[in-house]
Structures are given as structure tokens and as C-alpha cells.
Amino acid sequence: MTVFERIKEISKKRGTNLKTIARQVGLSENAIYSWKNKTPRADNVQAVADVLGVSVDYLLGNTDDMHANKKATSNNPVDLKEVAENDNWDDYLSADGRPLSDHDKKLLRAIFGD
């Protein structure tokens, strides 16, 4: 599956379309469509991955795990209490590919006694 096909597939799952994703990233409406025939810049792929809440590796087809990253591996787990204390939720957590809401963050802080 190509980068374009993965972006199209995950966009559909997220209830959005390629033009909307492109606008959110700051690209022209048809930029992602052009990736059918040309290789996108790495920074643009990263921006699209961020908007969709998936890893660049997933978009590139290097993994089928949408959230695979080097920050959290079985050898190096993420300490959720540390995430809560440092308020860097968006670097590590999402809900269904979307950033956590303030309400969700408040609930998680309560769990960790923050």
C-alpha cells in the first residue's frame, strides 16, 4: 500500500477527506492527491501523520501498527504518571487517533493523584 493509499484509508476511518487533511496541514487542497505519482517531502508526511494521529512509519508502510514509535516500546515503556506530571499528553497519548480532550486529561490526572 502506498503513502497516498494509507492516508486515504485512515482519513476515511477518521471521517474526513484528503482535502480537509491537506488544509489542516497547510498544503494545497490537492497536494496529497499528487502523492499518487510523486514522493512527498518528509516534513509534509510528518505533518499529515500528526493530524491523523498515526506514526510516519505507518504511513510509509514500515509497520501495520498505526501508533508505532520509538518513544514507547516493550523495552522502553512510557511512564503515564510522568506524562501526566509533565503535561506532555499529546506526545504520547491519543484516543481513536485524536488528541485527548481536556476532560480525558482531567480524568487521567485524577487516576494518578495529580
NUTIFI-540390 format. One record per residue (C-alpha): residue number from 1; residue in three letters; x, y, z. Coordinates in steps of 0.001 Angstrom, whole numbers, plus 524288, in hexadecimal, padded with zeros to 5 digits. Layout:
num;residuo;xx;yy;zz
NUM;ALA;X;Y;Z
...
//
This chain:
num;residuo;xx;yy;zz
1;MET;80000;80000;80000
2;THR;80563;80D72;7FC5F
3;VAL;80663;81979;8051F
4;PHE;7FAF4;81F50;7FDB7
5;GLU;7F29F;81318;7FF93
6;ARG;7F599;81280;80E2C
7;ILE;7F231;820CD;81005
8;LYS;7E5A4;81F0F;80862
9;GLU;7E1EF;812F2;8103F
10;ILE;7E482;818D7;81DA4
11;SER;7DDEB;8259E;819D5
12;LYS;7D1A8;81E21;81664
13;LYS;7D244;816DF;82375
14;ARG;7D369;823FE;82A56
15;GLY;7C77E;82935;8231C
16;THR;7CECC;83354;81B3F
17;ASN;7D445;834C4;80D85
18;LEU;7E13F;837C2;8072B
19;LYS;7DE01;845E5;803FE
20;THR;7DA9B;848B4;81224
21;ILE;7E705;84215;81702
22;ALA;7EF25;849CB;80D39
23;ARG;7E928;856AE;811C1
24;GLN;7EB84;85331;82015
25;VAL;7F9CB;850BC;81CF5
26;GLY;7FB0F;85D3E;81521
27;LEU;7FC34;856ED;807CF
28;SER;7F468;859BE;7FBA0
29;GLU;7E7A4;8522C;7FAC2
30;ASN;7ECF2;848E0;7F081
31;ALA;7FAB1;8471F;7F5DF
32;ILE;7F833;839C0;7FBC3
33;TYR;7F1EC;8351B;7EF17
34;SER;7FEAA;83871;7E823
35;TRP;80592;82E8E;7F0E0
36;LYS;7FFD3;823CC;7E86E
37;ASN;80A7F;826C9;7DE8A
38;LYS;8153F;82D8F;7E618
39;THR;81C5F;82BFB;7F2E3
40;PRO;817F2;83578;7FD6D
41;ARG;82170;83D37;805B7
42;ALA;8244F;83731;812F2
43;ASP;81F70;84314;81A78
44;ASN;81268;84273;81357
45;VAL;810D6;833FC;81663
46;GLN;813F1;836E8;824A6
47;ALA;809CB;841C0;824FC
48;VAL;7FF61;838E4;81F0C
49;ALA;802EC;82DFF;8289A
50;ASP;80172;8379F;833DF
51;VAL;7F403;83C12;82F3F
52;LEU;7EF77;82E0A;82D6B
53;GLY;7F558;8297F;83A43
54;VAL;7FDA5;81ED4;83430
55;SER;80C25;81C8B;832CB
56;VAL;81401;8200A;826C2
57;ASP;81876;811DF;82653
58;TYR;80A48;80DC6;824F1
59;LEU;807F8;81733;819AF
60;LEU;8146D;812A1;81308
61;GLY;81054;8046B;8144F
62;ASN;81B9B;800DD;81D4D
63;THR;81207;7FBA8;82772
64;ASP;803C3;7F811;8285F
65;ASP;80359;7FD9C;83626
66;MET;7FD52;80B32;834A7
67;HIS;803A6;81024;84106
68;ALA;8110E;80A02;84023
69;ASN;81BB0;8132C;84477
70;LYS;828A9;8134B;84B56
71;LYS;82336;81A0E;85761
72;ALA;81BE8;80E0F;85BED
73;THR;82131;8007B;859F7
74;SER;82054;7F43C;86209
75;ASN;82E56;7F6C1;86664
76;ASN;82BB1;80501;86973
77;PRO;81DBA;806C1;86E5E
78;VAL;8179F;8141C;87037
79;ASP;81588;817F5;87E66
80;LEU;807B7;81D81;87E71
81;LYS;8098C;82448;88B79
82;GLU;81546;82B77;885CB
83;VAL;80D4B;82F31;879DC
84;ALA;8029A;83497;882BC
85;GLU;80C36;83C14;88B33
86;ASN;8132A;84231;87F98
87;ASP;80686;84518;8784A
88;ASN;80BD1;83F73;86B90
89;TRP;7FFC2;8374F;86886
90;ASP;7FF80;83A17;85A10
91;ASP;80D35;8348C;85848
92;TYR;808E6;82729;85D16
93;LEU;7FA37;82560;85DE9
94;SER;7EE7E;82660;85517
95;ALA;7E0C5;820FE;854EB
96;ASP;7DC84;81AEB;8481A
97;GLY;7E736;82279;8411D
98;ARG;7E315;82F96;846BA
99;PRO;7E980;83797;85174
100;LEU;7E41E;83592;85F1C
101;SER;7D9AE;83F20;86333
102;ASP;7DBB3;847AF;86F32
103;HIS;7D17A;83F58;875FE
104;ASP;7D920;832C5;87315
105;LYS;7E5A2;8390E;877FE
106;LYS;7DEC9;83D2A;8848A
107;LEU;7DA03;82F40;886B3
108;LEU;7E78F;829A0;8848D
109;ARG;7ED93;8337F;88DD5
110;ALA;7E3BE;82F26;8981F
111;ILE;7E7D7;820FE;8963B
112;PHE;7F607;82477;898A9
113;GLY;7F2F4;82CFB;8A45C
114;ASP;7F794;8394A;89DA2
//
